[in-house]
Amino acid sequence: MKEPHPLADIPPRGRPPSAAWGSVFRRWLENMAIRLKLLLGLSLVGLLPLIALSSMEIARHGGQNPSGISLPSLFLSLELVLALLCVGGLAQLLIRPLLELQQYAESLLAGKQAPIDLERGDEIGRLARSFARLLAERQRAEDSLRESEERFRIIFEQASVGIAQVARDGRFALVNPKLCAILGYTAEELRELTWDRITFPEDLATSLVQKRLLEEPGAPARTWEKRYVRKDGAVVWANLSSVAMRNPAGGIECFISVFQDITENKRAEEERVRLYQQAQEAIRARDVFLAVASHELKTPLTSLQLSLQQGLRGLRHQELVSIHGGKALAQLNLAETQSRRLGALINELLDVSRLATRGPELHLERVDLEDLARRVVAQDEARAARSGSKLVLETRGPAVGRWDASRLEQVLLNLLSNAIKFGEGKPIEVKVDCDEERAKLEVSDQGIGISPEALTRIFERFERAVPERHYGGLGLGLWIARQIVLAHGGTLWVESAVGKGSTFHLQLPRAGPPV
C-alpha cells in the first residue's frame, strides 16, 4: 500500500488534522531532511535523481487524483525542485575550491608542482599562499635540522676523542670510532657492555661517587681521571668528562661522556718522576761525597797551616837577615798563602753541601754594615795591592740591621775576590748606604767585564764568566753569596759590560729576614 502524499489531504481551515495525516507529514519531513543533508556532498549530477523523484511524485499524485492536489501543493513541489537546484549549485560552488585546496596541499606534501594559482585574489588564493609559506618554513627547518645532524655525525665520527651516549643502566647506547680504538672493542661489543665492567677495579669506587654526584638535581658536568681495561687486557688512562642529559621534567634520559686518552701523558709523567728521583738521589750522593771529601781534605790542611804559622812566627822573631833565611821566609809566606787559598776552596765545598741540603744557618744579631765593610776592606788591602789594585771605601754613616755578621763578611769577601781577580790592577770601589728600610752595598771594578750571555748564569753553581784556564776557582763563590743574601730576604745582582768592568749590587732589609 502506497503512502499518501502529506499535502493531498490537508484538513479544511478550522478543522484539526487527523493523527494519520500528522504521522505521514512527519515522515515526509524526515525524508526531506535526510535528502538535504546529503546535498552538500553531491555534485549537480547527483541531484538529478532527487529532482526526477520529486517530479515523478507530483505526476503520480496528479494521475491518481488530479483534483486531490491543490495548487499550493504543486507550487511547494516546484519550489522544492528549484531549492534543490540552488542548493546543489551552492554546494558545488563551495566544494570545488575546497577540493582544489585539498589537491594543492596533497601536491605540496608529495613534493609535486602546485596545481593552484597562488596569485588568485580570493580567499582560496590567500589560504593557498599561507599554506605555501608554512610549508616553506617547515622545509627550511627540516633542511637546517638535516645540516645540523650531518655536522654532528661528522664531528661524532671524526672526533679525536672518544664520545659515548651511556644509558641509565650503564650500557653504551652509542659510541664513536675513536672510543672503539681507545678501548679495543667494536661498537657492537661495547653496546653489550656496561661502563663498570671495563673500569679498572681500583677506580670503580671513585667512578660510582662521580656518578652519584652527576645524578643530583642541577648537577654540572664533571671531569676526572680514571683507568679502563682494554679488550686485550692493557690498562688505558682517560680524562673523562660526563654530563647528565635530562628531559623537561628533570628526569635523567642518559649520560654523554667524552674520553681523552692520556695514557702516554701518564707514562711520560711517571718517567719524569722516576728521572727526578734519580737526579735527587745523585745530588744527595754528590753532596755526601763533597762533605766527606771536604772534611778529609781539611783535616791534614789544618795541621799544615798550624805548622806553617808556627814556623813563620819563629822566623820573624829571630829576624834572620841571611840570604837563606830570607828565601826561607818568602817560601813559607807563599806556602801559607796557598794553604789559605786551599782552605777557602774547601770551605766553599762545605758550603755547597750544606746550602744544597738545608740552606745557610743564620745567627742574627745587630750588625753595622759600614763597620763590617771597613774591616773586610782593611783585611783584603794587601791581597788587592799584590794584584795592583787599590780598594776605595765610600760610606755615608752607619747602616745598622739585624743580620748574620760572619755570613755577610763571607759575601763581601767573595765579591772583593772577584773584583780583585778580574779588575786588571785598576781601583776597586766599595760603597755603603742605607735608607729607612734597606741597607745597600756596591762593589765596582774597572776590569774585563762580563758578557751578556754569561750574566744569566754566573750565579749558578760551578759557573764561571770566563774560561777556567785563564782564571782559577770552582765557580761557587757567587752562588754561595746569593744563597746567603736570599736567606736574609735580600737581593744580589750585577750590571756589567765587556771591557768596562762590573758592579755588584747588594740590598738587605734592615729588619732582618722575613719570619
ZAMARGU-4260 file (C-alpha; in steps of 0.2 Angstrom, whole numbers, plus 5000, padded with zeros to 4 digits):
<rodrens>
0) 5000/5000/5000 | 5007/5017/4995 | 5010/5030/5007 | 4998/5045/5004 | 5006/5062/5000
5) 5006/5073/5015 | 4999/5088/5005 | 4985/5078/4997 | 4973/5078/5012 | 4976/5094/5020
10) 4962/5097/5033 | 4950/5111/5029 | 4953/5128/5038 | 4946/5127/5056 | 4947/5108/5057
15) 4962/5100/5066 | 4972/5087/5056 | 4970/5069/5059 | 4983/5058/5068 | 4986/5048/5052
20) 4990/5064/5042 | 5002/5071/5055 | 5011/5054/5055 | 5013/5054/5036 | 5018/5073/5036
25) 5031/5070/5050 | 5039/5055/5040 | 5040/5066/5024 | 5049/5080/5033 | 5062/5067/5040
30) 5064/5060/5022 | 5067/5078/5015 | 5079/5082/5029 | 5090/5067/5025 | 5090/5072/5007
35) 5095/5090/5011 | 5109/5083/5022 | 5116/5074/5008 | 5116/5088/4995 | 5132/5096/5002
40) 5141/5081/4997 | 5134/5078/4980 | 5138/5086/4963 | 5124/5093/4952 | 5123/5077/4943
45) 5119/5068/4959 | 5104/5080/4962 | 5096/5074/4946 | 5088/5058/4953 | 5081/5068/4968
50) 5073/5081/4956 | 5066/5067/4945 | 5060/5058/4960 | 5051/5074/4965 | 5043/5076/4948
55) 5038/5058/4947 | 5030/5061/4964 | 5020/5075/4958 | 5015/5066/4942 | 5010/5051/4951
60) 4998/5060/4963 | 4991/5070/4949 | 4987/5055/4939 | 4978/5046/4953 | 4968/5061/4959
65) 4970/5077/4949 | 4958/5085/4960 | 4967/5079/4976 | 4982/5090/4973 | 4979/5108/4977
70) 4988/5122/4969 | 4999/5126/4985 | 5005/5108/4985 | 5010/5110/4967 | 5019/5126/4970
75) 5028/5118/4985 | 5034/5104/4974 | 5041/5116/4961 | 5049/5127/4975 | 5057/5111/4981
80) 5064/5107/4964 | 5071/5125/4962 | 5078/5124/4980 | 5087/5108/4976 | 5094/5115/4961
85) 5100/5131/4970 | 5107/5120/4985 | 5116/5109/4973 | 5124/5123/4964 | 5129/5132/4980
90) 5137/5115/4986 | 5146/5114/4970 | 5152/5132/4972 | 5158/5129/4989 | 5166/5112/4987
95) 5176/5114/4971 | 5188/5127/4979 | 5190/5116/4994 | 5194/5101/4983 | 5207/5111/4974
100) 5214/5117/4990 | 5215/5099/4996 | 5223/5093/4980 | 5236/5108/4982 | 5240/5103/4999
105) 5242/5085/4994 | 5254/5090/4980 | 5265/5101/4991 | 5266/5087/5004 | 5271/5075/4989
110) 5284/5087/4983 | 5274/5090/4966 | 5271/5106/4957 | 5257/5116/4964 | 5240/5114/4954
115) 5233/5130/4960 | 5237/5148/4955 | 5245/5157/4970 | 5241/5174/4963 | 5222/5171/4965
120) 5215/5186/4974 | 5201/5176/4983 | 5201/5168/5000 | 5207/5151/4992 | 5222/5160/4985
125) 5226/5168/5002 | 5224/5152/5010 | 5235/5143/4997 | 5249/5156/5000 | 5248/5154/5019
130) 5250/5135/5016 | 5265/5138/5004 | 5273/5150/5017 | 5270/5137/5031 | 5277/5123/5021
135) 5292/5133/5015 | 5296/5137/5033 | 5294/5119/5038 | 5306/5114/5023 | 5319/5127/5029
140) 5318/5120/5047 | 5320/5102/5040 | 5335/5107/5030 | 5343/5116/5045 | 5340/5100/5055
145) 5347/5089/5042 | 5363/5100/5041 | 5364/5100/5060 | 5363/5082/5061 | 5375/5080/5047
150) 5388/5091/5056 | 5385/5082/5072 | 5388/5065/5063 | 5404/5071/5055 | 5410/5078/5072
155) 5405/5062/5081 | 5413/5050/5069 | 5429/5061/5066 | 5432/5067/5083 | 5450/5064/5090
160) 5442/5060/5107 | 5430/5046/5112 | 5412/5050/5113 | 5398/5039/5121 | 5380/5040/5125
165) 5378/5029/5140 | 5360/5023/5146 | 5354/5025/5164 | 5358/5006/5167 | 5376/5010/5162
170) 5376/5002/5144 | 5384/5010/5130 | 5370/5015/5118 | 5381/5025/5105 | 5399/5025/5103
175) 5411/5034/5090 | 5426/5025/5081 | 5439/5034/5092 | 5432/5027/5108 | 5432/5009/5100
180) 5450/5012/5096 | 5454/5018/5114 | 5446/5003/5122 | 5450/4990/5109 | 5431/4984/5106
185) 5420/4985/5091 | 5404/4996/5093 | 5393/4981/5094 | 5404/4973/5108 | 5403/4990/5118
190) 5384/4991/5116 | 5383/4974/5125 | 5394/4980/5140 | 5392/4992/5154 | 5405/5005/5159
195) 5408/4997/5176 | 5413/4981/5168 | 5428/4989/5159 | 5433/5001/5173 | 5449/4997/5182
200) 5445/4989/5198 | 5454/5002/5209 | 5445/5016/5201 | 5427/5009/5202 | 5423/5017/5219
205) 5428/5034/5213 | 5418/5032/5197 | 5402/5027/5207 | 5404/5043/5218 | 5406/5054/5202
210) 5390/5045/5195 | 5380/5049/5211 | 5386/5067/5210 | 5380/5068/5192 | 5363/5062/5196
215) 5360/5076/5209 | 5347/5089/5203 | 5355/5103/5193 | 5372/5095/5194 | 5385/5102/5181
220) 5397/5092/5170 | 5411/5083/5180 | 5429/5079/5175 | 5441/5066/5182 | 5454/5054/5178
225) 5452/5036/5178 | 5458/5019/5171 | 5450/5007/5159 | 5454/4989/5155 | 5455/4986/5136
230) 5449/4971/5127 | 5467/4965/5126 | 5470/4967/5145 | 5480/4983/5144 | 5477/4997/5155
235) 5472/5014/5147 | 5471/5031/5156 | 5457/5043/5151 | 5452/5060/5156 | 5433/5058/5157
240) 5421/5072/5156 | 5402/5067/5159 | 5386/5076/5160 | 5368/5070/5163 | 5355/5074/5149
245) 5338/5077/5157 | 5320/5078/5150 | 5309/5094/5153 | 5303/5086/5169 | 5321/5085/5176
250) 5322/5066/5174 | 5339/5059/5168 | 5337/5052/5150 | 5356/5047/5148 | 5374/5052/5150
255) 5385/5060/5137 | 5404/5056/5141 | 5420/5062/5132 | 5435/5051/5134 | 5453/5059/5131
260) 5467/5046/5130 | 5480/5052/5142 | 5490/5036/5143 | 5506/5042/5135 | 5505/5058/5146
265) 5504/5047/5161 | 5519/5037/5156 | 5529/5052/5152 | 5524/5059/5169 | 5529/5043/5178
270) 5546/5044/5168 | 5549/5062/5174 | 5545/5057/5192 | 5557/5042/5190 | 5571/5053/5182
275) 5568/5067/5195 | 5570/5054/5209 | 5586/5048/5201 | 5593/5065/5200 | 5589/5069/5218
280) 5597/5053/5223 | 5613/5058/5213 | 5613/5075/5220 | 5612/5068/5238 | 5626/5056/5234
285) 5636/5070/5227 | 5633/5081/5242 | 5638/5067/5254 | 5654/5064/5244 | 5658/5083/5244
290) 5655/5084/5263 | 5666/5069/5266 | 5680/5074/5254 | 5680/5092/5261 | 5682/5085/5279
295) 5695/5073/5274 | 5705/5087/5265 | 5703/5100/5278 | 5710/5089/5292 | 5728/5087/5286
300) 5727/5105/5279 | 5723/5112/5296 | 5738/5104/5303 | 5749/5110/5289 | 5743/5128/5292
305) 5747/5127/5310 | 5764/5121/5307 | 5767/5135/5294 | 5761/5148/5305 | 5772/5142/5320
310) 5787/5142/5308 | 5783/5159/5302 | 5782/5166/5319 | 5798/5158/5324 | 5807/5165/5309
315) 5800/5183/5311 | 5806/5183/5329 | 5823/5178/5325 | 5824/5192/5312 | 5835/5182/5301
320) 5844/5193/5288 | 5854/5180/5279 | 5850/5176/5261 | 5845/5159/5266 | 5834/5165/5280
325) 5826/5177/5268 | 5822/5164/5255 | 5815/5153/5268 | 5804/5166/5274 | 5797/5170/5257
330) 5794/5152/5254 | 5785/5150/5270 | 5774/5165/5266 | 5770/5158/5249 | 5765/5141/5257
335) 5755/5150/5270 | 5745/5160/5256 | 5742/5144/5246 | 5736/5134/5261 | 5724/5148/5265
340) 5718/5148/5247 | 5716/5129/5248 | 5706/5131/5264 | 5695/5144/5256 | 5691/5131/5242
345) 5687/5118/5254 | 5676/5129/5264 | 5666/5133/5248 | 5664/5114/5245 | 5657/5113/5263
350) 5646/5127/5260 | 5639/5119/5244 | 5635/5103/5253 | 5626/5112/5267 | 5617/5125/5257
355) 5610/5112/5245 | 5603/5101/5259 | 5596/5113/5271 | 5601/5131/5267 | 5613/5143/5277
360) 5611/5143/5295 | 5610/5161/5301 | 5614/5168/5318 | 5606/5185/5318 | 5612/5200/5328
365) 5614/5219/5327 | 5627/5222/5313 | 5633/5239/5306 | 5636/5235/5288 | 5648/5251/5287
370) 5659/5244/5301 | 5659/5227/5293 | 5664/5233/5276 | 5678/5244/5284 | 5685/5228/5292
375) 5684/5217/5276 | 5692/5231/5265 | 5707/5233/5278 | 5709/5214/5278 | 5710/5212/5259
380) 5720/5228/5255 | 5736/5218/5255 | 5729/5205/5243 | 5722/5219/5231 | 5739/5228/5232
385) 5748/5212/5226 | 5737/5212/5210 | 5740/5230/5208 | 5723/5236/5213 | 5718/5249/5227
390) 5702/5247/5237 | 5692/5263/5240 | 5678/5263/5253 | 5665/5276/5252 | 5651/5277/5266
395) 5638/5288/5272 | 5637/5284/5290 | 5631/5268/5300 | 5620/5256/5291 | 5613/5245/5305
400) 5602/5230/5303 | 5598/5213/5310 | 5609/5201/5301 | 5622/5187/5302 | 5639/5196/5303
405) 5650/5181/5298 | 5639/5177/5283 | 5639/5195/5276 | 5658/5195/5278 | 5659/5179/5268
410) 5648/5188/5254 | 5659/5204/5254 | 5675/5193/5253 | 5668/5184/5238 | 5663/5200/5229
415) 5680/5208/5233 | 5689/5192/5227 | 5680/5193/5210 | 5684/5211/5209 | 5702/5208/5213
420) 5704/5193/5201 | 5696/5202/5186 | 5700/5220/5190 | 5716/5221/5179 | 5725/5231/5193
425) 5713/5245/5192 | 5705/5254/5208 | 5690/5244/5216 | 5676/5254/5224 | 5666/5249/5239
430) 5650/5259/5243 | 5639/5258/5258 | 5622/5267/5260 | 5605/5264/5268 | 5588/5271/5270
435) 5574/5268/5282 | 5571/5251/5277 | 5586/5244/5267 | 5604/5244/5268 | 5614/5244/5251
440) 5632/5239/5246 | 5640/5240/5230 | 5657/5233/5224 | 5663/5240/5207 | 5679/5236/5197
445) 5685/5243/5180 | 5691/5226/5173 | 5686/5214/5159 | 5668/5215/5162 | 5655/5201/5159
450) 5647/5196/5143 | 5628/5197/5141 | 5626/5178/5139 | 5637/5175/5155 | 5626/5187/5165
455) 5612/5174/5165 | 5622/5160/5173 | 5636/5167/5184 | 5625/5165/5200 | 5623/5146/5196
460) 5634/5133/5204 | 5650/5129/5196 | 5648/5143/5183 | 5661/5155/5178 | 5660/5171/5167
465) 5677/5167/5159 | 5687/5151/5154 | 5694/5141/5169 | 5711/5140/5161 | 5713/5159/5162
470) 5706/5161/5180 | 5705/5149/5194 | 5691/5145/5206 | 5677/5132/5207 | 5663/5144/5201
475) 5654/5143/5218 | 5658/5160/5226 | 5644/5170/5218 | 5631/5156/5220 | 5635/5155/5239
480) 5634/5173/5240 | 5617/5174/5233 | 5611/5160/5243 | 5616/5169/5259 | 5608/5185/5253
485) 5592/5177/5249 | 5591/5169/5266 | 5592/5186/5273 | 5577/5192/5262 | 5589/5202/5251
490) 5594/5204/5233 | 5610/5202/5224 | 5613/5206/5205 | 5626/5213/5193 | 5627/5226/5180
495) 5642/5224/5168 | 5648/5227/5150 | 5663/5219/5142 | 5679/5229/5144 | 5670/5242/5156
500) 5670/5232/5172 | 5656/5226/5183 | 5646/5232/5198 | 5638/5220/5210 | 5623/5227/5220
505) 5618/5220/5237 | 5602/5226/5246 | 5596/5219/5263 | 5581/5223/5274 | 5586/5231/5290
510) 5573/5222/5300 | 5581/5205/5295 | 5575/5190/5285 | 5556/5188/5285 | 5549/5175/5298
</rodrens>
